[in-house]
């Protein structure tokens, strides 16, 4: 088993990575927490696969909420439904919430745990590659509004994150590829060895190591900047334009990973306009190798207007993450007026 610890301001997250770990998840949680009952939040895709297996590992009352699958349901109304289910089950502040699912489930369940009774213990069990390498670690929780993605939320570290790469065997190829966009992001911003691993034809055979290397990067960044006011913004490579594309597509035309892939290519092209070395071709080749899109198809004016509501906008500037070389990126504030000109040229 590979282990990492993330020391936050108020708690320490233990992150455990091991193939087959789901079969011992209940035992691991009971060794960490002392709940009188457990509430599992999962979705309509994951529930038939793993909910029964997980519930059967606890010798105490277990309730659950199954939410519809997909980003379109990442709303405050969904969180309210979870609150009602937890109240009906008799959950108290000493009990445990488990997020069993991908990034949407993790964000929603984490937000519910953070705000129900002003805070209930949380364990993340990510079931997609995207969630395993990125969203389950670091404590970001939240929901979307009509105006944009993740505009309501909080920082709430899970006490425990259990990552089982074996779960990925049940993923459709398209969902696996979705998570690989975040893997490639980590390679470009901090660890070019990840890019070397991913470029190999048999990269899936080394997925446990790839997950570990990605999580290690995120752990190191979040440990320095838990509240996303400085260095942590580097994790947003590809996300500024990616989030705008997701919004323009109504959160249904593109998956998050597809949007990030498109956003990374756009960010590379933006960097060229600002005088950076052109690294677009190798990035596009790698994304194509994985099976991810590379072209931004939305109207550029609409993209610019959409990204103005993003959290990465500060006053009259937008913080863009630009890659200087594979494995090295930096945060670059760009004035909105100048950015408008650049976006129209992409």
VEXMIMAR-944965 format. One record per residue (C-alpha): residue in three letters; x, y, z. Coordinates in nm, 4 decimals. Last residue first. Example, Ala and Ser with C-alpha at 12.3 -4.5 7.8 and 13.67 -1.06 7.14 Angstrom:
2
<kero aa="SER" xx="1.3670" yy="-0.1060" zz="0.7140"/>
<kero aa="ALA" xx="1.2300" yy="-0.4500" zz="0.7800"/>
END
This chain:
346
<kero aa="UNK" xx="-0.7381" yy="3.1363" zz="-3.0657"/>
<kero aa="UNK" xx="-0.7290" yy="3.4938" zz="-3.1950"/>
<kero aa="UNK" xx="-1.0524" yy="3.6094" zz="-3.0275"/>
<kero aa="UNK" xx="-0.9200" yy="3.4758" zz="-2.6979"/>
<kero aa="UNK" xx="-0.6078" yy="3.6924" zz="-2.7306"/>
<kero aa="UNK" xx="-0.7989" yy="4.0172" zz="-2.7777"/>
<kero aa="UNK" xx="-1.0283" yy="3.9456" zz="-2.4845"/>
<kero aa="UNK" xx="-0.7269" yy="3.8558" zz="-2.2733"/>
<kero aa="UNK" xx="-0.5863" yy="4.2017" zz="-2.3361"/>
<kero aa="UNK" xx="-0.9078" yy="4.3637" zz="-2.2141"/>
<kero aa="UNK" xx="-0.9313" yy="4.1275" zz="-1.9170"/>
<kero aa="UNK" xx="-0.5797" yy="4.2004" zz="-1.7965"/>
<kero aa="UNK" xx="-0.3733" yy="3.8834" zz="-1.7767"/>
<kero aa="UNK" xx="-0.2322" yy="3.7449" zz="-1.4523"/>
<kero aa="UNK" xx="0.0172" yy="3.4635" zz="-1.5235"/>
<kero aa="UNK" xx="0.0534" yy="3.1702" zz="-1.2833"/>
<kero aa="UNK" xx="0.3497" yy="2.9541" zz="-1.3789"/>
<kero aa="UNK" xx="0.4193" yy="2.6140" zz="-1.5270"/>
<kero aa="UNK" xx="0.7115" yy="2.3717" zz="-1.5302"/>
<kero aa="UNK" xx="0.6908" yy="1.9982" zz="-1.5952"/>
<kero aa="UNK" xx="0.6993" yy="2.0293" zz="-1.9730"/>
<kero aa="UNK" xx="0.8365" yy="2.3796" zz="-2.0375"/>
<kero aa="UNK" xx="0.6986" yy="2.7312" zz="-1.9861"/>
<kero aa="UNK" xx="0.3426" yy="2.6136" zz="-1.9285"/>
<kero aa="UNK" xx="0.0925" yy="2.8954" zz="-1.8755"/>
<kero aa="UNK" xx="-0.1702" yy="2.8998" zz="-1.6025"/>
<kero aa="UNK" xx="-0.4014" yy="3.1964" zz="-1.6490"/>
<kero aa="UNK" xx="-0.5125" yy="3.4278" zz="-1.3700"/>
<kero aa="UNK" xx="-0.7766" yy="3.6667" zz="-1.4993"/>
<kero aa="UNK" xx="-0.7486" yy="4.0403" zz="-1.4410"/>
<kero aa="UNK" xx="-0.9866" yy="4.3344" zz="-1.3903"/>
<kero aa="UNK" xx="-1.0877" yy="4.2460" zz="-1.0360"/>
<kero aa="UNK" xx="-0.9698" yy="3.8918" zz="-0.9751"/>
<kero aa="UNK" xx="-1.1006" yy="3.6363" zz="-1.2229"/>
<kero aa="UNK" xx="-1.0038" yy="3.2791" zz="-1.1329"/>
<kero aa="UNK" xx="-1.3485" yy="3.2211" zz="-0.9844"/>
<kero aa="UNK" xx="-1.4943" yy="3.2176" zz="-1.3366"/>
<kero aa="UNK" xx="-1.7704" yy="3.4627" zz="-1.4286"/>
<kero aa="UNK" xx="-1.5537" yy="3.6289" zz="-1.6947"/>
<kero aa="UNK" xx="-1.4946" yy="3.2835" zz="-1.8447"/>
<kero aa="UNK" xx="-1.8350" yy="3.2854" zz="-2.0122"/>
<kero aa="UNK" xx="-1.7923" yy="3.6235" zz="-2.1796"/>
<kero aa="UNK" xx="-1.4591" yy="3.5110" zz="-2.3256"/>
<kero aa="UNK" xx="-1.5982" yy="3.1814" zz="-2.4523"/>
<kero aa="UNK" xx="-1.8978" yy="3.3569" zz="-2.6086"/>
<kero aa="UNK" xx="-1.6628" yy="3.5907" zz="-2.7938"/>
<kero aa="UNK" xx="-1.4646" yy="3.2903" zz="-2.9119"/>
<kero aa="UNK" xx="-1.7648" yy="3.1071" zz="-3.0540"/>
<kero aa="UNK" xx="-1.7384" yy="2.7449" zz="-2.9453"/>
<kero aa="UNK" xx="-1.5413" yy="2.4727" zz="-3.1243"/>
<kero aa="UNK" xx="-1.2259" yy="2.4626" zz="-2.9132"/>
<kero aa="UNK" xx="-1.0136" yy="2.1866" zz="-3.0622"/>
<kero aa="UNK" xx="-0.8133" yy="1.9171" zz="-2.8833"/>
<kero aa="UNK" xx="-1.0450" yy="1.6250" zz="-2.8154"/>
<kero aa="UNK" xx="-0.9302" yy="1.3271" zz="-2.6050"/>
<kero aa="UNK" xx="-0.8532" yy="0.9720" zz="-2.7176"/>
<kero aa="UNK" xx="-0.5366" yy="0.9074" zz="-2.5161"/>
<kero aa="UNK" xx="-0.3075" yy="0.9226" zz="-2.8194"/>
<kero aa="UNK" xx="-0.4998" yy="1.2303" zz="-2.9368"/>
<kero aa="UNK" xx="-0.4203" yy="1.3999" zz="-2.6055"/>
<kero aa="UNK" xx="-0.0527" yy="1.3091" zz="-2.6441"/>
<kero aa="UNK" xx="-0.0341" yy="1.4420" zz="-2.9997"/>
<kero aa="UNK" xx="-0.2138" yy="1.7625" zz="-2.9006"/>
<kero aa="UNK" xx="0.0366" yy="1.8206" zz="-2.6206"/>
<kero aa="UNK" xx="0.3293" yy="1.7510" zz="-2.8542"/>
<kero aa="UNK" xx="0.1925" yy="2.0027" zz="-3.1093"/>
<kero aa="UNK" xx="0.1065" yy="2.2838" zz="-2.8663"/>
<kero aa="UNK" xx="0.4457" yy="2.3336" zz="-2.7063"/>
<kero aa="UNK" xx="0.5164" yy="2.6632" zz="-2.8835"/>
<kero aa="UNK" xx="0.7776" yy="2.8444" zz="-2.6751"/>
<kero aa="UNK" xx="0.6219" yy="3.1381" zz="-2.4940"/>
<kero aa="UNK" xx="0.5831" yy="3.4867" zz="-2.6434"/>
<kero aa="UNK" xx="0.2418" yy="3.5928" zz="-2.5155"/>
<kero aa="UNK" xx="0.0659" yy="3.4704" zz="-2.8312"/>
<kero aa="UNK" xx="0.2469" yy="3.1394" zz="-2.7780"/>
<kero aa="UNK" xx="0.1075" yy="3.1214" zz="-2.4267"/>
<kero aa="UNK" xx="-0.2434" yy="3.1635" zz="-2.5628"/>
<kero aa="UNK" xx="-0.1820" yy="2.8663" zz="-2.7881"/>
<kero aa="UNK" xx="-0.0759" yy="2.6582" zz="-2.4887"/>
<kero aa="UNK" xx="-0.3821" yy="2.7770" zz="-2.2958"/>
<kero aa="UNK" xx="-0.6069" yy="2.6743" zz="-2.5877"/>
<kero aa="UNK" xx="-0.4488" yy="2.3282" zz="-2.5902"/>
<kero aa="UNK" xx="-0.4989" yy="2.3000" zz="-2.2154"/>
<kero aa="UNK" xx="-0.8605" yy="2.4171" zz="-2.2437"/>
<kero aa="UNK" xx="-0.9452" yy="2.1527" zz="-2.5021"/>
<kero aa="UNK" xx="-0.8094" yy="1.8830" zz="-2.2722"/>
<kero aa="UNK" xx="-0.9823" yy="2.0424" zz="-1.9734"/>
<kero aa="UNK" xx="-1.3156" yy="2.0366" zz="-2.1598"/>
<kero aa="UNK" xx="-1.2714" yy="1.6717" zz="-2.2520"/>
<kero aa="UNK" xx="-1.1862" yy="1.5914" zz="-1.8911"/>
<kero aa="UNK" xx="-1.4921" yy="1.7711" zz="-1.7574"/>
<kero aa="UNK" xx="-1.7212" yy="1.5930" zz="-2.0027"/>
<kero aa="UNK" xx="-1.8399" yy="1.7952" zz="-2.2974"/>
<kero aa="UNK" xx="-2.1837" yy="1.8481" zz="-2.4549"/>
<kero aa="UNK" xx="-2.3663" yy="1.7956" zz="-2.1233"/>
<kero aa="UNK" xx="-2.2492" yy="2.0704" zz="-1.8879"/>
<kero aa="UNK" xx="-2.4712" yy="2.3157" zz="-2.0810"/>
<kero aa="UNK" xx="-2.2193" yy="2.3206" zz="-2.3635"/>
<kero aa="UNK" xx="-2.1425" yy="2.6868" zz="-2.3041"/>
<kero aa="UNK" xx="-2.0777" yy="2.6052" zz="-1.9378"/>
<kero aa="UNK" xx="-1.8374" yy="2.3236" zz="-2.0178"/>
<kero aa="UNK" xx="-1.6555" yy="2.5464" zz="-2.2671"/>
<kero aa="UNK" xx="-1.6118" yy="2.8202" zz="-2.0053"/>
<kero aa="UNK" xx="-1.4855" yy="2.5607" zz="-1.7567"/>
<kero aa="UNK" xx="-1.2265" yy="2.4451" zz="-2.0098"/>
<kero aa="UNK" xx="-1.1213" yy="2.8015" zz="-2.0889"/>
<kero aa="UNK" xx="-1.0195" yy="2.8510" zz="-1.7265"/>
<kero aa="UNK" xx="-0.9514" yy="2.4837" zz="-1.6559"/>
<kero aa="UNK" xx="-0.6603" yy="2.4109" zz="-1.8883"/>
<kero aa="UNK" xx="-0.3991" yy="2.4561" zz="-1.6145"/>
<kero aa="UNK" xx="-0.6033" yy="2.5085" zz="-1.2966"/>
<kero aa="UNK" xx="-0.3635" yy="2.3158" zz="-1.0713"/>
<kero aa="UNK" xx="-0.1329" yy="2.6197" zz="-1.0831"/>
<kero aa="UNK" xx="-0.3965" yy="2.8013" zz="-0.8769"/>
<kero aa="UNK" xx="-0.2677" yy="2.6047" zz="-0.5804"/>
<kero aa="UNK" xx="0.0401" yy="2.8289" zz="-0.5732"/>
<kero aa="UNK" xx="-0.1486" yy="3.1365" zz="-0.4554"/>
<kero aa="UNK" xx="-0.4910" yy="3.1922" zz="-0.3011"/>
<kero aa="UNK" xx="-0.6281" yy="2.8390" zz="-0.3330"/>
<kero aa="UNK" xx="-0.7144" yy="2.7866" zz="0.0332"/>
<kero aa="UNK" xx="-0.4790" yy="2.4940" zz="0.1008"/>
<kero aa="UNK" xx="-0.1705" yy="2.6656" zz="-0.0385"/>
<kero aa="UNK" xx="0.1539" yy="2.4945" zz="0.0685"/>
<kero aa="UNK" xx="0.0039" yy="2.1580" zz="0.1651"/>
<kero aa="UNK" xx="-0.2238" yy="2.1909" zz="-0.1387"/>
<kero aa="UNK" xx="0.0756" yy="2.1943" zz="-0.3755"/>
<kero aa="UNK" xx="0.2549" yy="1.8974" zz="-0.2181"/>
<kero aa="UNK" xx="-0.0609" yy="1.6883" zz="-0.1974"/>
<kero aa="UNK" xx="-0.1462" yy="1.7696" zz="-0.5597"/>
<kero aa="UNK" xx="0.1934" yy="1.6583" zz="-0.6817"/>
<kero aa="UNK" xx="0.1771" yy="1.3417" zz="-0.4680"/>
<kero aa="UNK" xx="-0.1702" yy="1.2673" zz="-0.6018"/>
<kero aa="UNK" xx="-0.0373" yy="1.2759" zz="-0.9585"/>
<kero aa="UNK" xx="0.2623" yy="1.0537" zz="-0.8770"/>
<kero aa="UNK" xx="0.0437" yy="0.8030" zz="-0.6907"/>
<kero aa="UNK" xx="-0.2109" yy="0.7830" zz="-0.9711"/>
<kero aa="UNK" xx="0.0641" yy="0.7202" zz="-1.2272"/>
<kero aa="UNK" xx="0.2127" yy="0.4492" zz="-1.0051"/>
<kero aa="UNK" xx="-0.1238" yy="0.2739" zz="-0.9797"/>
<kero aa="UNK" xx="-0.1834" yy="0.3210" zz="-1.3548"/>
<kero aa="UNK" xx="0.1273" yy="0.1341" zz="-1.4631"/>
<kero aa="UNK" xx="-0.0426" yy="-0.1255" zz="-1.6816"/>
<kero aa="UNK" xx="-0.2581" yy="0.1508" zz="-1.8252"/>
<kero aa="UNK" xx="0.0538" yy="0.3074" zz="-1.9762"/>
<kero aa="UNK" xx="0.1035" yy="0.0116" zz="-2.2122"/>
<kero aa="UNK" xx="0.1427" yy="0.2141" zz="-2.5344"/>
<kero aa="UNK" xx="0.3847" yy="0.4559" zz="-2.3632"/>
<kero aa="UNK" xx="0.3104" yy="0.8296" zz="-2.3781"/>
<kero aa="UNK" xx="0.1522" yy="0.8195" zz="-2.0336"/>
<kero aa="UNK" xx="0.4753" yy="0.7169" zz="-1.8644"/>
<kero aa="UNK" xx="0.6813" yy="0.9901" zz="-2.0321"/>
<kero aa="UNK" xx="0.4166" yy="1.2498" zz="-1.9513"/>
<kero aa="UNK" xx="0.4210" yy="1.1450" zz="-1.5854"/>
<kero aa="UNK" xx="0.7989" yy="1.1842" zz="-1.5866"/>
<kero aa="UNK" xx="0.7336" yy="1.5483" zz="-1.6816"/>
<kero aa="UNK" xx="0.6315" yy="1.6239" zz="-1.3252"/>
<kero aa="UNK" xx="0.4983" yy="1.9674" zz="-1.2273"/>
<kero aa="UNK" xx="0.2653" yy="2.1599" zz="-1.4575"/>
<kero aa="UNK" xx="0.2810" yy="1.9510" zz="-1.7724"/>
<kero aa="UNK" xx="0.2698" yy="1.6113" zz="-1.6082"/>
<kero aa="UNK" xx="-0.0051" yy="1.7128" zz="-1.3701"/>
<kero aa="UNK" xx="-0.2209" yy="1.8286" zz="-1.6597"/>
<kero aa="UNK" xx="-0.1598" yy="1.5010" zz="-1.8408"/>
<kero aa="UNK" xx="-0.3098" yy="1.3164" zz="-1.5444"/>
<kero aa="UNK" xx="-0.6031" yy="1.5589" zz="-1.5392"/>
<kero aa="UNK" xx="-0.6784" yy="1.4810" zz="-1.9032"/>
<kero aa="UNK" xx="-0.6343" yy="1.1112" zz="-1.8238"/>
<kero aa="UNK" xx="-0.9480" yy="1.1259" zz="-1.6142"/>
<kero aa="UNK" xx="-1.1667" yy="1.1699" zz="-1.9218"/>
<kero aa="UNK" xx="-0.9798" yy="0.8895" zz="-2.0968"/>
<kero aa="UNK" xx="-1.1088" yy="0.6525" zz="-1.8278"/>
<kero aa="UNK" xx="-1.4589" yy="0.7886" zz="-1.8834"/>
<kero aa="UNK" xx="-1.4346" yy="0.7277" zz="-2.2602"/>
<kero aa="UNK" xx="-1.2904" yy="0.3789" zz="-2.2134"/>
<kero aa="UNK" xx="-1.5909" yy="0.2760" zz="-2.0032"/>
<kero aa="UNK" xx="-1.4978" yy="0.2282" zz="-1.6376"/>
<kero aa="UNK" xx="-1.5331" yy="-0.1124" zz="-1.4699"/>
<kero aa="UNK" xx="-1.1577" yy="-0.1760" zz="-1.4610"/>
<kero aa="UNK" xx="-1.1127" yy="0.1575" zz="-1.2814"/>
<kero aa="UNK" xx="-1.2259" yy="-0.0013" zz="-0.9563"/>
<kero aa="UNK" xx="-0.8981" yy="-0.1929" zz="-0.9459"/>
<kero aa="UNK" xx="-0.7174" yy="0.1391" zz="-0.8915"/>
<kero aa="UNK" xx="-0.8495" yy="0.1509" zz="-0.5330"/>
<kero aa="UNK" xx="-0.8085" yy="0.4931" zz="-0.3730"/>
<kero aa="UNK" xx="-0.9262" yy="0.5429" zz="-0.0143"/>
<kero aa="UNK" xx="-0.9203" yy="0.9045" zz="0.1048"/>
<kero aa="UNK" xx="-0.9514" yy="0.9642" zz="0.4807"/>
<kero aa="UNK" xx="-1.0072" yy="1.2673" zz="0.7018"/>
<kero aa="UNK" xx="-1.1664" yy="1.4461" zz="0.4079"/>
<kero aa="UNK" xx="-1.0643" yy="1.8117" zz="0.3961"/>
<kero aa="UNK" xx="-1.3351" yy="2.0744" zz="0.3729"/>
<kero aa="UNK" xx="-1.2772" yy="2.3875" zz="0.1642"/>
<kero aa="UNK" xx="-1.6139" yy="2.5365" zz="0.0754"/>
<kero aa="UNK" xx="-1.8637" yy="2.5632" zz="-0.2048"/>
<kero aa="UNK" xx="-2.0761" yy="2.7786" zz="-0.4309"/>
<kero aa="UNK" xx="-1.9377" yy="2.8974" zz="-0.7660"/>
<kero aa="UNK" xx="-1.8247" yy="2.5487" zz="-0.8651"/>
<kero aa="UNK" xx="-1.9144" yy="2.5958" zz="-1.2335"/>
<kero aa="UNK" xx="-2.0897" yy="2.9018" zz="-1.3724"/>
<kero aa="UNK" xx="-2.3857" yy="3.1372" zz="-1.3966"/>
<kero aa="UNK" xx="-2.6470" yy="2.8627" zz="-1.3768"/>
<kero aa="UNK" xx="-2.4926" yy="2.7642" zz="-1.0464"/>
<kero aa="UNK" xx="-2.2613" yy="2.4715" zz="-0.9808"/>
<kero aa="UNK" xx="-2.1914" yy="2.2856" zz="-0.6590"/>
<kero aa="UNK" xx="-1.9175" yy="2.2596" zz="-0.4018"/>
<kero aa="UNK" xx="-1.6263" yy="2.0834" zz="-0.2374"/>
<kero aa="UNK" xx="-1.2514" yy="2.1439" zz="-0.2508"/>
<kero aa="UNK" xx="-1.0737" yy="1.9444" zz="0.0188"/>
<kero aa="UNK" xx="-0.7417" yy="1.8641" zz="-0.1435"/>
<kero aa="UNK" xx="-0.7786" yy="1.5088" zz="-0.2706"/>
<kero aa="UNK" xx="-1.0971" yy="1.3545" zz="-0.4110"/>
<kero aa="UNK" xx="-1.0911" yy="1.5899" zz="-0.7111"/>
<kero aa="UNK" xx="-0.7536" yy="1.5015" zz="-0.8593"/>
<kero aa="UNK" xx="-0.5927" yy="1.1670" zz="-0.9286"/>
<kero aa="UNK" xx="-0.8674" yy="0.9410" zz="-0.7929"/>
<kero aa="UNK" xx="-1.1549" yy="1.1669" zz="-0.8989"/>
<kero aa="UNK" xx="-1.0397" yy="1.1824" zz="-1.2590"/>
<kero aa="UNK" xx="-0.9652" yy="0.8101" zz="-1.2606"/>
<kero aa="UNK" xx="-1.3201" yy="0.7341" zz="-1.1525"/>
<kero aa="UNK" xx="-1.4421" yy="0.5559" zz="-0.8386"/>
<kero aa="UNK" xx="-1.3223" yy="0.7934" zz="-0.5666"/>
<kero aa="UNK" xx="-1.3766" yy="0.6736" zz="-0.2083"/>
<kero aa="UNK" xx="-1.3742" yy="0.9949" zz="-0.0026"/>
<kero aa="UNK" xx="-1.4262" yy="0.9793" zz="0.3724"/>
<kero aa="UNK" xx="-1.5907" yy="1.2667" zz="0.5593"/>
<kero aa="UNK" xx="-1.6570" yy="1.3526" zz="0.9243"/>
<kero aa="UNK" xx="-1.9607" yy="1.5805" zz="0.9769"/>
<kero aa="UNK" xx="-1.9553" yy="1.9616" zz="0.9782"/>
<kero aa="UNK" xx="-2.1810" yy="2.2530" zz="1.0555"/>
<kero aa="UNK" xx="-2.4804" yy="2.0253" zz="1.1318"/>
<kero aa="UNK" xx="-2.4678" yy="1.9444" zz="0.7604"/>
<kero aa="UNK" xx="-2.2367" yy="2.2016" zz="0.5978"/>
<kero aa="UNK" xx="-1.9067" yy="2.0217" zz="0.5419"/>
<kero aa="UNK" xx="-2.0696" yy="1.6815" zz="0.4930"/>
<kero aa="UNK" xx="-2.3077" yy="1.8194" zz="0.2279"/>
<kero aa="UNK" xx="-2.0212" yy="1.9961" zz="0.0494"/>
<kero aa="UNK" xx="-1.8161" yy="1.6777" zz="0.0513"/>
<kero aa="UNK" xx="-2.1109" yy="1.4766" zz="-0.0762"/>
<kero aa="UNK" xx="-2.1595" yy="1.7196" zz="-0.3650"/>
<kero aa="UNK" xx="-1.7929" yy="1.7495" zz="-0.4612"/>
<kero aa="UNK" xx="-1.7234" yy="1.3787" zz="-0.4260"/>
<kero aa="UNK" xx="-2.0378" yy="1.2804" zz="-0.6147"/>
<kero aa="UNK" xx="-1.9472" yy="1.5123" zz="-0.9021"/>
<kero aa="UNK" xx="-1.5860" yy="1.3949" zz="-0.9058"/>
<kero aa="UNK" xx="-1.6604" yy="1.0266" zz="-0.9246"/>
<kero aa="UNK" xx="-1.8281" yy="0.7967" zz="-0.6785"/>
<kero aa="UNK" xx="-1.8582" yy="0.6836" zz="-0.3196"/>
<kero aa="UNK" xx="-1.8538" yy="0.9886" zz="-0.0904"/>
<kero aa="UNK" xx="-1.8815" yy="0.8548" zz="0.2633"/>
<kero aa="UNK" xx="-2.0378" yy="1.0580" zz="0.5452"/>
<kero aa="UNK" xx="-1.9542" yy="0.9574" zz="0.9015"/>
<kero aa="UNK" xx="-2.1155" yy="1.0129" zz="1.2421"/>
<kero aa="UNK" xx="-2.0148" yy="1.2213" zz="1.5439"/>
<kero aa="UNK" xx="-2.2076" yy="1.5253" zz="1.4200"/>
<kero aa="UNK" xx="-2.5334" yy="1.3293" zz="1.4181"/>
<kero aa="UNK" xx="-2.7192" yy="1.1309" zz="1.1521"/>
<kero aa="UNK" xx="-3.0693" yy="1.0178" zz="1.2435"/>
<kero aa="UNK" xx="-3.1486" yy="0.8466" zz="0.9140"/>
<kero aa="UNK" xx="-3.4286" yy="1.0944" zz="0.8347"/>
<kero aa="UNK" xx="-3.1864" yy="1.3788" zz="0.8992"/>
<kero aa="UNK" xx="-2.9328" yy="1.2244" zz="0.6631"/>
<kero aa="UNK" xx="-3.1946" yy="1.1780" zz="0.3901"/>
<kero aa="UNK" xx="-3.3161" yy="1.5381" zz="0.4280"/>
<kero aa="UNK" xx="-2.9632" yy="1.6745" zz="0.4044"/>
<kero aa="UNK" xx="-2.8966" yy="1.4624" zz="0.0940"/>
<kero aa="UNK" xx="-3.2044" yy="1.6101" zz="-0.0747"/>
<kero aa="UNK" xx="-3.0799" yy="1.9592" zz="0.0069"/>
<kero aa="UNK" xx="-2.7508" yy="1.8747" zz="-0.1641"/>
<kero aa="UNK" xx="-2.9357" yy="1.7831" zz="-0.4827"/>
<kero aa="UNK" xx="-3.1260" yy="2.1126" zz="-0.4748"/>
<kero aa="UNK" xx="-2.7974" yy="2.2983" zz="-0.4367"/>
<kero aa="UNK" xx="-2.6914" yy="2.1633" zz="-0.7744"/>
<kero aa="UNK" xx="-2.4449" yy="1.9158" zz="-0.9227"/>
<kero aa="UNK" xx="-2.7252" yy="1.7415" zz="-1.1100"/>
<kero aa="UNK" xx="-2.6179" yy="1.8610" zz="-1.4581"/>
<kero aa="UNK" xx="-2.2684" yy="1.7322" zz="-1.3816"/>
<kero aa="UNK" xx="-2.3852" yy="1.3716" zz="-1.4211"/>
<kero aa="UNK" xx="-2.5369" yy="1.0726" zz="-1.2447"/>
<kero aa="UNK" xx="-2.8649" yy="1.1002" zz="-1.0594"/>
<kero aa="UNK" xx="-2.8251" yy="1.0874" zz="-0.6806"/>
<kero aa="UNK" xx="-2.8334" yy="0.7745" zz="-0.4657"/>
<kero aa="UNK" xx="-2.8523" yy="0.8619" zz="-0.0971"/>
<kero aa="UNK" xx="-2.7547" yy="0.6083" zz="0.1664"/>
<kero aa="UNK" xx="-2.8115" yy="0.4709" zz="0.5136"/>
<kero aa="UNK" xx="-2.5840" yy="0.2411" zz="0.7146"/>
<kero aa="UNK" xx="-2.6534" yy="0.1271" zz="1.0705"/>
<kero aa="UNK" xx="-2.3607" yy="-0.0552" zz="1.2335"/>
<kero aa="UNK" xx="-2.1548" yy="-0.3696" zz="1.1671"/>
<kero aa="UNK" xx="-2.0181" yy="-0.2158" zz="0.8444"/>
<kero aa="UNK" xx="-1.8715" yy="-0.4117" zz="0.5503"/>
<kero aa="UNK" xx="-2.2084" yy="-0.4919" zz="0.3925"/>
<kero aa="UNK" xx="-2.2670" yy="-0.1279" zz="0.3006"/>
<kero aa="UNK" xx="-1.9546" yy="-0.1282" zz="0.0820"/>
<kero aa="UNK" xx="-2.0479" yy="-0.4317" zz="-0.1255"/>
<kero aa="UNK" xx="-2.4068" yy="-0.3134" zz="-0.1633"/>
<kero aa="UNK" xx="-2.2991" yy="0.0284" zz="-0.2904"/>
<kero aa="UNK" xx="-2.0357" yy="-0.1008" zz="-0.5340"/>
<kero aa="UNK" xx="-2.1680" yy="-0.1790" zz="-0.8813"/>
<kero aa="UNK" xx="-2.5404" yy="-0.1003" zz="-0.8680"/>
<kero aa="UNK" xx="-2.4662" yy="0.2275" zz="-0.6823"/>
<kero aa="UNK" xx="-2.1920" yy="0.3505" zz="-0.9167"/>
<kero aa="UNK" xx="-2.4132" yy="0.4477" zz="-1.2118"/>
<kero aa="UNK" xx="-2.7090" yy="0.5925" zz="-1.0190"/>
<kero aa="UNK" xx="-2.4867" yy="0.7982" zz="-0.7919"/>
<kero aa="UNK" xx="-2.3283" yy="0.7703" zz="-0.4485"/>
<kero aa="UNK" xx="-2.3650" yy="0.9251" zz="-0.1046"/>
<kero aa="UNK" xx="-2.3106" yy="0.6852" zz="0.1841"/>
<kero aa="UNK" xx="-2.4353" yy="0.7650" zz="0.5355"/>
<kero aa="UNK" xx="-2.2730" yy="0.5887" zz="0.8300"/>
<kero aa="UNK" xx="-2.3861" yy="0.5281" zz="1.1886"/>
<kero aa="UNK" xx="-2.2484" yy="0.5318" zz="1.5427"/>
<kero aa="UNK" xx="-1.9193" yy="0.6631" zz="1.4107"/>
<kero aa="UNK" xx="-1.5747" yy="0.6015" zz="1.5600"/>
<kero aa="UNK" xx="-1.3428" yy="0.6977" zz="1.2739"/>
<kero aa="UNK" xx="-0.9945" yy="0.5859" zz="1.1624"/>
<kero aa="UNK" xx="-0.9934" yy="0.2116" zz="1.2362"/>
<kero aa="UNK" xx="-1.3625" yy="0.1981" zz="1.1416"/>
<kero aa="UNK" xx="-1.2760" yy="0.3553" zz="0.8087"/>
<kero aa="UNK" xx="-1.0030" yy="0.1051" zz="0.7254"/>
<kero aa="UNK" xx="-1.2280" yy="-0.1884" zz="0.8180"/>
<kero aa="UNK" xx="-1.5069" yy="-0.0568" zz="0.5972"/>
<kero aa="UNK" xx="-1.2684" yy="-0.0051" zz="0.3057"/>
<kero aa="UNK" xx="-1.1263" yy="-0.3579" zz="0.3147"/>
<kero aa="UNK" xx="-1.2757" yy="-0.4849" zz="-0.0140"/>
<kero aa="UNK" xx="-1.2320" yy="-0.1367" zz="-0.1620"/>
<kero aa="UNK" xx="-0.8541" yy="-0.1661" zz="-0.1226"/>
<kero aa="UNK" xx="-0.8170" yy="-0.4184" zz="-0.4053"/>
<kero aa="UNK" xx="-0.5316" yy="-0.2292" zz="-0.5733"/>
<kero aa="UNK" xx="-0.3791" yy="0.0048" zz="-0.3179"/>
<kero aa="UNK" xx="-0.3623" yy="0.3794" zz="-0.2594"/>
<kero aa="UNK" xx="-0.4223" yy="0.5304" zz="0.0855"/>
<kero aa="UNK" xx="-0.4543" yy="0.9053" zz="0.1423"/>
<kero aa="UNK" xx="-0.4596" yy="1.0157" zz="0.5055"/>
<kero aa="UNK" xx="-0.5997" yy="1.3664" zz="0.5356"/>
<kero aa="UNK" xx="-0.4843" yy="1.5650" zz="0.8368"/>
<kero aa="UNK" xx="-0.7196" yy="1.8149" zz="0.9948"/>
<kero aa="UNK" xx="-0.7831" yy="2.1820" zz="1.0698"/>
<kero aa="UNK" xx="-0.5271" yy="2.3798" zz="0.8712"/>
<kero aa="UNK" xx="-0.4537" yy="2.0924" zz="0.6377"/>
<kero aa="UNK" xx="-0.1783" yy="1.8338" zz="0.6642"/>
<kero aa="UNK" xx="-0.1924" yy="1.5997" zz="0.3651"/>
<kero aa="UNK" xx="-0.0645" yy="1.2498" zz="0.4260"/>
<kero aa="UNK" xx="0.0403" yy="0.9998" zz="0.1607"/>
<kero aa="UNK" xx="0.0302" yy="0.6227" zz="0.1628"/>
<kero aa="UNK" xx="0.1190" yy="0.3507" zz="-0.0843"/>
<kero aa="UNK" xx="0.0000" yy="0.0000" zz="0.0000"/>
END
